[in-house]
Amino acid sequence: DRIKDLMNPFQKGIYYDPDMKGSYSIKKVFPVMVPNNPYVKLGINNGADASRTYLELTEGRFKGDPTAARKNLLDYCRTDTLAMVEIMENLWELME
């Protein structure tokens, strides 16, 4: 009961901005609600690269520095979590 899907306000049209281009993706919503986009500075900055890197690391197929890749994955996950928190905080402010 304590877990809420953060996509709902966007999917239901409670909050919409044309710059989201009809997407509810965190990568479309976050830059609209929080202008400072930290993803551009990351070594891994999208879900496809994160998934592929994780799979290659766990299967022993990764070509490159696994320590750096692990750090990049943690940075990406940390940023995703921070983005969701900041989106939620912005939604709360709008509801006040």
C-alpha positions in Angstrom: 0.0 0.0 0.0 2.9 2.4 0.5 4.3 1.9 -3.0 2.9 4.2 -5.7 3.7 4.1 -9.4 5.2 7.4 -10.2 4.0 7.1 -13.8 0.3 7.5 -12.9 0.1 11.3 -12.7 1.7 11.5 -16.1 -0.1 8.6 -17.7 -3.5 9.9 -16.5 -2.8 13.5 -17.7 -2.7 15.0 -14.3 0.6 16.6 -15.2 1.5 17.1 -18.8 4.0 19.2 -20.7 4.5 19.1 -24.5 8.2 18.7 -24.1 7.6 15.2 -22.7 6.5 14.4 -26.2 3.7 12.0 -25.0 6.2 9.9 -23.0 6.1 9.0 -19.3 9.7 8.0 -19.3 11.8 9.3 -16.5 14.2 10.6 -19.2 11.4 12.7 -20.7 9.7 13.8 -17.5 12.8 14.6 -15.4 14.3 17.3 -17.7 10.9 19.1 -17.9 10.3 19.1 -14.1 14.0 19.5 -13.0 15.9 21.6 -15.6 19.4 20.6 -14.4 19.9 17.2 -16.2 22.6 15.3 -14.5 22.4 12.3 -16.9 24.5 14.1 -19.6 27.5 14.0 -17.3 27.4 10.2 -16.7 29.5 7.5 -18.2 26.3 5.5 -18.6 23.4 7.7 -19.2 20.5 5.6 -20.5 18.7 2.4 -19.6 19.7 0.4 -22.7 23.4 1.0 -22.0 23.0 0.2 -18.3 21.2 -3.1 -19.1 23.7 -4.1 -21.7 26.7 -3.3 -19.5 25.2 -5.1 -16.5 24.5 -8.2 -18.6 28.0 -8.2 -20.1 29.5 -7.8 -16.6 27.5 -10.6 -15.1 28.1 -12.9 -18.0 31.9 -12.2 -18.1 31.7 -10.7 -21.6 32.4 -7.1 -20.7 35.3 -5.6 -22.7 36.8 -2.8 -20.7 37.5 -1.8 -17.1 34.9 -3.7 -14.9 35.6 -1.4 -11.9 34.8 1.7 -14.0 31.8 0.0 -15.4 30.5 -0.9 -12.0 31.0 2.7 -10.8 29.2 4.0 -13.9 26.3 1.7 -13.2 26.0 2.8 -9.6 26.1 6.4 -10.7 23.3 5.8 -13.2 21.2 4.0 -10.7 21.8 6.7 -8.1 20.8 9.4 -10.6 17.6 7.5 -11.5 16.7 7.3 -7.8 17.4 11.0 -7.3 15.4 11.9 -10.4 12.4 10.0 -9.0 12.7 11.7 -5.6 13.0 15.1 -7.3 10.0 14.4 -9.5 7.9 13.4 -6.5 9.0 16.5 -4.6 7.9 18.7 -7.6 4.6 16.9 -7.8 4.0 17.5 -4.0 4.8 21.2 -4.5 2.3 21.5 -7.3 -0.4 19.9 -5.1 0.1 22.5 -2.3 
